[in-house]
Amino acid sequence: MGSIGMGEIILLMAIALIVIGPDKFPQFAKIVIRTFRDLRNYVDDVKHELSKELRPVETEMRKLSSIDPENLIDALTGETEQEQQKTTSVGTPNETATANPEEKTSSPPPPTKDATSSYDSYYGD
């Protein structure tokens, strides 16, 4: 796709020879060849510049792909493995509540008389 074979080039040259004529065809051929050469050089220069500009990005991506994300996060937050083990060994609040039955959570205070009387007065009881 996008490439022109030798057969297509010969066919295009034959059509150009018929349309332009044998007198101006050599000048036209020189212009076409020079244009294709310049275009190819331009594309090669753009490829070279892009690869030169992207080379530092590629090396940075290789460095980043070799880093373990969990270790990086731990290094940035300053946590060590010992601190992580301490936090995981403590457990969740539900586990600590069942682990220490002596330590009970306080229940909400009973409703006051004002709250009950406003309820009774509203519903008529």
N, C-alpha and C positions, 0 to 999 in steps of 0.2 A: 504494500500500500504506500503510495507516494513515490515509489521509485520508477524510473523510466528505463526500459530496456533498450538494447541496441536497435531492435526492429522498429520501435516507436520513434526513435530519433531519426532513423533513415526515412520513415514515412513522413515525418514532419518536415524534414529537409526537402523531400521531393515536392511536397505541397508548397513550401516556401519558394522553391525554384520555379514552379509553375506560376504562382501568384506574383512574385516580385520580378521575375525575369532573369535571364542569365547575365545581364549587364550589371545589375545591382546586387546580385546574390552574394558574391564574395565579400562585399562591404557589410552586408547584413549578417553574414555568418561570423565575421570578425566581431561585430558588435554583440551578437548573441553569446559567442564563446567568452568574450571579455566580461559580459554581465554575469554569466553563470559562475565564472571563476571568482569574481568579486563577491558575489552572493555567498559562495561556499566559504571563502575566506572570512567573511563577516560572521557567518554562523559558527565557524571554528573559533573565532575570537570570542564570541559570546559564550560558547561552551567553556572555553578556557577561563574566562573571567568568573563565570558562575562557579566552576569547580574550585577556583582559588578563593573565592569569597566564602564558600560553604565548607571548606576544609576545617577551619576552627570549630564550626558548629558540629561537624561530624566527630571530631576528637572529643568535644565536650559531651556529646551524646554517648560515646563509648565509655567515658568516665562515669557518667550517670547510670548507665546500664549495669555497671559492675558494682554499684553501691546497693546494699541491702536497705530497703526503705525503713524497716523497723529499727535497725541500728542507727540510721540517720536521724530519725525522730527522737530516739532516746538520747543521742548525742546533742541534739538541739535543745531538748528540754532539760538536759542535765540529769536524767534519771539513770541509775545503774541497775544492774540485774538484782542486786540485793534489795533495793528499794521496791522493785517490782514484785519480788517474792514476798516481801512484807505486806504489801497492799493486797496481794492475792490470798495470802494466808489468813488475813483478818476476816475476810468474807463479806457478804452483803449484810445489810441491816437485819433482814429476816433471819439469817443464820445466827447472828449474834443474839437476837432476842430469844430464840429457841435454845441456844447454847447456855444462856444464863437465865434459868427460870426464876431465880430470886429477884432479878431486876425486871420489874414490870413497868410497862408504860402507863402513864396516868390516863385515866378515862376522862372524858369531857365532864365539866361540872354539870350538876343537875340544873334543869331550867329554874329560873327564879320565879317568884310569885307574879312579878309584873308581866313576864312573858305569858304565863298561863292565864292570868286575868284578862289580858288583851285578846287572847284566843277565845276565851269564853264569852267575852263581850261581843266579839265580832260575829260568832256563830249562834249566839243566843243560848248557850248551855249554862 
